[in-house]
Amino acid sequence: MRAVIADDSVLLREGLARLLAEAGIETCALVGDGEALERAVAGHSPDVALVDIRMPPTFTHEGAQAALRLRETRPELAILLLSQTLESRYAATLARDHPARFGYLLKDRVLDVATLLDAIERIVGGGTVLDPEVVSHLLGRRGNGGALAALTAREHQVLELMAQGFTNAGIARTLYVHEKTVDSHISTIFTKLGLFPEVDAHRRVLAVLTWLQKTTQPGG
């Protein structure tokens, strides 16, 4: 597996490269801004890009905007956004429009090497990974309105774990319930959200993204 790391902090990108090397992942480029990231991806064709949302020159959303452009031109590239603070607007856009091979973690989370490597493995494999704090924030922003109002507290828990990338078996272990119980909860969630089998083959992703659809407005 080959990676590109984009972050304005030299210490952070060097540290991430060292962690990846210990896990057998080659870092083919270390860059400090969005334009350099796009050039590095074009030149090296990595499997995954680890991208800081805020990079020069304005330190607002340059990294996320570069990630959006890369997603349009290189759908096969796995992208893991990293942020010091919650930035739901771009996470929502990428997760909603391009959920495959996408992840978003707060930087504090990558200090846990197992969490970082697990996230990379999942998104390179085609999955979607969202930081638990990001999921909780987005759930909170939706409040009790819309289709989610019909979900029970337990169903909210199941949906949140789905968003974090847990399989049904993983959800069952986390909640200390039988996997068949999780299957039942997910079936009910699909029904309450109007995601019937004929709607789309990826109902799981659609369920996870239901609350994201209203978080892309300015200020999100």
Buried (B, 14 or more C-beta within 10 A) or exposed (E): BBBBBBBBBEEBBBBBBEBBEEEEBEBBBBBBBBBBBBBBBEEBEBBBBBBBBBBEEEEEBBBBBBBBEBBEEBEEBBBBBBBEEBBBBBBBBBBBBBBBBBBBBBBEBBEEEEBBBBBBBBBBEEBBBBBBEBBBBBBEBBEEEEBBEBBEEBBEBBBBBBBBBBEBEBBBEBBEBEBEBBEEBBEBBBEBBEBEEEEEEEBBBBBBBBBBEBBBEEEB
